[in-house]
Amino acid sequence: MTLLDLCAYLGLAATGAAGINLLLGLLISLRYSPVRYWPHRQINLFALHQWTAYATVVLLLSHPAVLLFLDKPHFRLFDILLPIQSPLQPWINVAGAGAMYLLLLVFITSLLRSRIGRPLWRKLHYLVFPAAILLFIHSILTDPDLKDGHPDLLDGGKVFVEILILVCFAAIVIRVRMRGKGLRPASSASAR
Ligand code: HEM
């Protein structure tokens, strides 16, 4: 496995973890009960949401960090922090960096939730949606071989991201349609 393969796998894993984290967040906001519905077991969705957030942050920081060790093309630290002049597809990389900064902001403000207060935390948490758009644009359009900037959209990694986008899009539509209703009254939320 080359360093470029490792970078691509870390990027795909970061996208997968971020997608699962988004889906878990949507389930929590719908007050989904894993006891009442599938898989009819006691599962702590909050803990899963927290752990997938930690995994996402570790993976999304390590993915661009690997680029610094490539011989060709050469990425400077500046090309990672603000990739406007990065080799090949600079604007697609800017989308990746934008997603990274937004997700870090959401993550850090979640850790500081009790200090910043729930209303501000909640508003900042909605930044996951623009972050998801940016990271999906980046994940689909990057050329994993760093050759000509024309990715093969039927490549296994790209198909994985395409399926994830469809699932997340469907979940967001369901969430918007059920706004204000959820799957059970707020008072019985303790059965999580
Ligand atoms: C500073 C931020 C970032 C930079 C500079 C960057 C750069 C790159 C580059 C150069 C590639 C093409 C080479 C490769 O496939 O390894 C790539 C691909 C990719 N990146 Fe990023 N990225 C950043 C952030 C992110 C984030 C936050 C995610 C997801 C959470 C992500 C997910 C992906 C995915 C899924 C691929 C495609 C892998 C494939 O098609 O096999 N990237 N990125």
Residues whose N, C-alpha, C, O or C-beta is under 5 A from the ligand:
A	BS01	HEM	L4 C7 A8 G11 L12 A14 T15 A18 L60 P64 D79 I80 P83 N93 G96 A97 A99 M100 L135 H138 S139 T142 D143 P144 G157 K158
